[in-house]
């Protein structure tokens, strides 16, 4: 929820909002692509919708499981951004408390400050692992039928993963975040 960070950092609140909007767009685009994949796998085998040489990478139940896993990971990626904002806010609060102490600890950054980055890399690897077979199946369907829903699902998924990488590169490079109370 982007409103949590709006009072402390409008930039971070807008980033959380933008990430949630992009996740929703990814969910809508990928469900359209999965719908086409479902119809081709259920109806297509009896009516030979696709050429025989071009088979699917995985069976129907595996594609359903990977689709559900990928959508769960897209949903969980919002909590990683929230964890990033929460850890930065906790570091900010500890730095504010140290201002009023005579003896400072000199270094309020702990190893927990890097925890969201580890989780973002984990989510990226898991999303890539669960989405790459679906992307392959979408390209098989697109080459045979030129269906725009599968093309949009493929392009949207690749763009979503690329934007996830760019987001975390930007958050990693911006070390000093200015928060206020």
Residue pairs with C-beta under 8 A, 6 or more apart in sequence:
1 16
1 82
2 13
2 14
2 16
2 17
2 20
3 13
4 13
4 16
4 82
4 85
5 12
5 13
5 16
5 85
5 89
6 13
8 89
8 92
8 179
8 180
8 181
9 85
9 177
9 178
9 179
9 180
12 85
12 88
12 177
12 179
15 81
15 167
16 78
16 81
16 82
16 85
19 77
19 78
19 81
19 167
20 78
22 160
22 163
23 74
23 75
23 77
23 78
23 160
25 156
26 74
26 156
26 157
26 160
27 71
27 74
27 75
29 152
29 153
29 156
29 157
30 67
30 70
30 71
30 134
30 153
30 156
30 157
31 71
32 149
32 152
32 153
33 134
33 138
33 149
33 150
33 152
33 153
33 154
33 157
34 63
34 67
34 134
34 153
35 149
36 138
36 141
36 147
36 149
36 150
36 153
37 63
37 134
37 137
37 138
37 141
37 150
38 60
40 49
40 50
40 141
40 145
41 56
41 60
41 63
42 60
43 49
44 50
49 144
49 145
50 140
50 141
50 144
50 145
51 144
54 140
54 143
54 144
55 140
56 63
56 137
56 140
57 133
57 136
57 137
57 140
58 66
58 133
58 137
62 133
63 133
63 134
63 137
66 130
66 131
66 133
66 134
67 134
69 126
69 130
70 127
70 130
70 131
70 134
73 123
73 126
73 127
73 130
74 127
74 160
76 123
77 120
77 123
77 127
77 164
80 116
80 119
80 120
80 123
81 116
81 167
83 115
83 116
83 119
84 116
84 117
84 120
84 171
87 112
87 113
87 115
87 116
88 113
88 177
88 179
89 179
90 112
91 108
91 109
91 110
91 113
92 177
92 179
94 108
95 108
96 181
98 104
98 105
98 108
117 168
117 171
117 172
120 164
120 168
121 168
123 164
124 161
124 164
124 165
124 168
127 161
127 164
128 161
131 157
131 161
134 153
134 157
135 154
135 157
135 158
138 150
138 151
138 153
138 154
139 150
139 154
141 147
141 150
142 150
142 151
142 154
